[in-house]
Every structure is written in structure tokens, then in C-alpha cells.
Amino acid sequence: MPQGHESAQEAPKPCPVCGIGYDDFRATGRFGCKNDYRVFAGQLEPLFDKIHHARRHTGKVPRRGGENLARDEVLLDLKERLAEAINNEDYEKAAELRDQIGRLEGNR
């Protein structure tokens, strides 16, 4: 089955951060948090391609707070990689990622 085309029986899991389900998003047209973009990426990519002809935002970033957006994106990526390293029992890599996350979170 092509990625992003879930059957009715294979509904995507709800967001672990805010708890919103994909059906809730479809019903309201609103996300519960920024993590939903990643959680529902498989379902959203075809939608974004159709609407925007792109998958990543390439527009302006606010002058105030823009650096926080970039850091938050890096942190989210590092945390996903940390979870993957732990799942793969690659504890040396997990320790490196944990340290990187700690350094970035200490800069807040």
C-alpha cells in the first residue's frame, strides 16, 4: 500500500503530545500542536503537494522568535533520532544525541 494512504482500518495513531487524532483534525481543520505535522506527515504530504505544490515552508520567518523555531525543529529531529537509537539499542549513539539535546535545551 502506498505511504500516506491509510485504509479505514489503519487509522494513524493520535499525537502523543496533544492527543488529537487525524479524524479530529479532518473534522475541525485544526491541529492541536506543532508536533501534529510530523505525526500525520504521511496523510498531509499529498494534501500539501496538492495545495501548495511543496512540502516545506519556504516563506518568511518572524524576526522575533525565528531562531527559536529553528532550534525547536532541530530539537524535535534529535529527539526522534534518540528514540530510534534507543529502539535499535544503539546506546552509544543515544548518549551522544541525549548530550546534544541537553546542550540545546540549556540554551533556552
Secondary structure, DSSP 8 states (H G I E B T S, - for coil): --TT---GGG-----TTT---HHHHHHHS--SSTTHHHHTHHHHHHHHHHHHS-SS--S---TTTHHHHHHHHHHHHHHHHHHHHHHTT-HHHHHHHHHHHHHHHHT-
